[in-house]
Amino acid sequence: MQGNVLDMILPKRGERRPAGLPIWDESRHMFIVDEHESQAGHRSYKGVRVTDRFAIVEYIGNYHNWCYINAIELYANDGYKYKLVGKCQLGKEFYDAELIRQKTEEMMFAFTKSQYRMLNRTVDEDTLRKQSAALIDSSYRSMINEDTAELMEQLTPLLPKETTYINL
């Protein structure tokens, strides 16, 4: 039984991983999904961070020796599924983890501030900025030692229906 699971996780050359099984990148605390390679040899993929409240999707490209961030999307959980609440187009900026964190914090702040306004409530902006930063920080955690069944169930709609594989 263990051998079959290992074969699914690390298939031999010429065999495929099960469709929809994302790859976890522990160093960046994100799932790698929808990876593909252009005819010119440029690779692109989505990096997905997910919590029980929201998800962040990064559109990443590897061109020659450089890693770029093309866009970031913020999805909020409405209790049943994730809905897009913010998007930031970056247009091939060099991949910078701090820039991504800053942009996602800005999107979270803008979204939560707008929701307070829609509820006709006031909030201290400094407090809301700190809360937004804390929420974003909560998405940068290891998934290895946690029970992820529920989060994976919620993550599934964000994953592509078919995975494009890179030929090496």
C-alpha positions, 0 to 999 in steps of 0.5 A, spaced: 500 500 500 505 504 501 509 503 495 502 505 491 502 512 494 509 513 493 508 511 486 503 517 486 507 522 489 513 521 485 511 517 479 517 514 474 519 518 468 513 517 463 508 516 468 503 522 470 501 524 477 494 524 479 490 530 476 488 535 481 494 533 486 497 539 487 505 540 489 506 543 496 512 548 496 514 548 503 520 553 502 514 558 500 508 555 504 504 555 497 501 549 493 504 549 486 498 548 481 497 549 473 504 549 471 506 549 464 511 550 459 511 555 453 514 553 446 520 558 447 521 554 454 518 559 459 515 556 465 509 559 468 505 556 474 500 559 480 502 559 487 496 558 492 496 559 499 489 558 503 486 559 510 479 557 512 478 565 511 481 567 504 486 564 499 491 568 495 493 566 488 500 568 485 501 568 478 508 566 477 513 566 471 520 563 470 523 566 464 530 564 462 534 565 469 529 570 472 523 569 476 517 574 475 510 575 479 505 577 474 499 578 478 496 576 485 489 575 486 485 575 493 479 570 494 475 571 500 471 565 503 463 567 504 462 561 508 461 556 502 466 557 497 472 562 495 470 569 491 475 573 488 475 580 492 481 583 489 486 583 484 493 586 482 496 586 476 504 587 476 506 585 469 513 581 470 516 584 476 521 580 479 519 575 484 519 579 491 516 576 497 516 582 501 512 586 495 507 580 494 506 581 502 505 588 501 500 588 495 496 582 499 496 586 505 493 592 501 488 588 498 486 585 504 485 592 507 481 595 501 477 589 502 475 589 509 475 597 509 470 596 504 466 591 507 466 595 514 463 601 510 458 597 506 455 595 514 455 602 515 461 601 521 467 605 522 474 602 524 480 605 526 485 604 519 491 603 523 488 597 527 485 595 520 492 595 517 495 591 523 489 586 522 490 585 515 497 584 516 496 579 521 491 575 516 496 575 511 501 572 515 496 567 517 497 564 510 504 563 511 504 557 515 507 550 514 501 545 511 505 539 513 504 538 520 496 540 520 490 537 518 489 539 511 483 535 509 478 541 510 482 546 507 484 542 501 476 541 500 476 548 500 482 549 495 479 544 490 475 549 486 481 554 485 485 548 482 485 547 474 480 542 472 486 539 468 493 539 469 498 541 464 505 537 465 512 540 463 516 535 459 523 534 461 
